[in-house]
Amino acid sequence: MFVSIKNHGFSLNTNPAPIVANDLPTALEMINSYKESIKNSSSFTLNESQKLFSHIVPKKKIDTIGDYNLSSDRYKEVKHSIDQKWPMVELGKLTKVFTDGDWIESKDQSPKGIRLVQTGNVGIGEFLDRGEKSRFISEDTFKRLNCTEIMEGDILISRLPDPVGRACIVPHTSTRMITAVDCTIIRFDITKIIPKFFLYYTKSEKYFSSVTQYLTGASRRRISRSNLSKIEILLPPLGMQKEIVEEIEVKANAIDHAKAIIENLERERRYFGQSLRKLGCKSVNMGEIFKKVNEQINPQSEVGKTVYVGLENIESNSGNLVGEVNAEMKSIKSTKTVFKKGDILYGKLRPNLNKVWFSDREGICSTDILVLRSKSDNINSELYSLILRNNEFNAEVLKGLKGSQLPRIGFDYFASLKIPSLSSEIQEKLLGEMKKEQEIINANKQLIEIYEKKIVEVLNEI
């Protein structure tokens, strides 16, 4: 049985956040039913809803192919409906230019000149600039290697993971560019297909299912340029392509607007210290307000489930908790620190990552995290978690780093850092403002989730 998980309870961006859609419980239930049928030698049939993200392949069919490549779509029959509105056309037949990038070795590179775009710059439907990691070749090298220059509006497809087949449009830049050999350069015949239509199509399940059938390589999946050219694209008339692009872009613009609001509010929070200075509050040592929690347990000697927070579960700069934190005690190794609801968890290992979380539950955490507990009921730890996460405080923390390989901060230095001493009234006022901002952030995250689903619906209707 092959099961395709489309949603696993978290968004698929660089900073995963919890979402409503989650196929995992349904998939687990289906797999358990299938295993039970095998155990009891009884028949098992997928219902129509289960067939949408699962299919069963006889072992004999896999034996026949012989390479035991267990990629799901390799064994899934692709059927074109007899009443399909539009034709399926091979990708290679829609282009004026269809070629790979250039083989550029380290010895060919220069500190400046013509930029080398790599597979890491190709996102799923977007160009990832990553300017700080840019590489270049000289004009002489460009001529010597007879390189192919990529132009604004060209499509780049990565033939390497992850995922194989992702694509982006080359943006306008002030720098001439080439691309690496593992990227295919496409310049479309615009009398046949609109480049942006193809770009959006590459984000659809239909497209990636087609790509998967041509993948090779056991340890590292890839697709050859010749096989990429054989990928069939559903091709509506140009007028319909334009309508589809416009419909998607309306939704994409709404998503971009919502992301900009979230980014601006979170950036403002990181400069929270500037707002506090305007209030004229006095400063005290952090250790006067918070104490370090030293209570520890060995999970191996405990039973039952717990909440376990590692550094990887605290999102940098945002203070969000990410990933799975519910765990069996026996599955957790080594001594851990106990925290309670209302404590602040501060990542002391590599504090430049600025991982600070206000705990809304009790649990245990990695010893690479400081657990801070307020010394007074008059201290609102939720508000102070924001203060400890602002850029100015983080800059002071980094002045006390120890260790070159694994830089960390010690509590003694940490406790000596200055933080504002705020009256209960000011704390209440600031926390009220912060909660209103959080409501706006949450509403925009929900809006993003809604419009991302709507884009998927449009793509699936093509």
Number of C-alpha atoms within 10 A of each C-alpha: 13 16 18 14 13 12 14 15 17 16 17 12 7 6 12 15 16 15 15 12 14 15 15 16 10 12 17 12 10 17 16 12 13 18 13 14 14 12 9 8 9 9 9 13 11 13 9 9 8 14 12 11 14 20 18 16 12 9 10 9 11 15 10 9 10 9 9 12 14 11 15 18 18 17 19 15 9 12 6 9 7 6 6 10 11 12 13 14 14 16 20 21 14 20 18 12 14 21 18 21 22 20 12 19 9 8 7 13 17 15 11 12 18 20 21 21 25 19 23 15 22 24 20 20 20 16 18 16 14 10 9 6 8 14 17 21 22 16 14 10 17 19 10 9 12 10 18 17 16 20 17 12 16 17 26 33 27 28 25 19 14 16 16 20 27 25 29 25 23 21 14 10 9 6 8 16 20 22 24 20 18 21 25 25 29 23 18 22 14 12 10 15 18 17 21 20 20 23 21 23 23 22 18 18 14 17 20 18 16 19 25 21 19 18 22 14 9 12 6 11 17 22 21 15 18 12 14 21 17 16 21 18 20 18 21 18 13 15 9 13 20 15 12 19 19 14 14 20 15 12 18 17 12 16 20 12 14 19 16 13 16 20 14 12 15 18 15 14 21 21 17 19 20 14 12 18 12 8 11 10 14 12 13 15 15 19 20 15 20 20 16 17 16 14 11 14 14 14 20 14 8 12 10 9 14 18 17 22 25 18 22 13 18 22 20 20 20 20 21 16 23 16 16 11 16 12 14 16 19 15 9 14 11 10 15 23 21 18 26 16 12 18 24 27 25 23 26 25 22 19 20 18 15 26 27 29 28 22 20 12 11 15 19 23 23 20 19 18 21 26 28 23 20 21 13 11 8 12 18 16 22 18 17 22 20 23 22 23 24 23 20 15 19 18 13 13 21 17 10 15 20 14 10 7 7 9 15 20 21 14 13 11 14 19 18 13 16 16 22 19 19 20 12 13 9 14 19 14 11 15 17 13 11 17 12 11 16 15 11 16 20 13 14 20 19 15 16 21 16 13 18 17 14 16 20 15 13 16 19 12 8 17
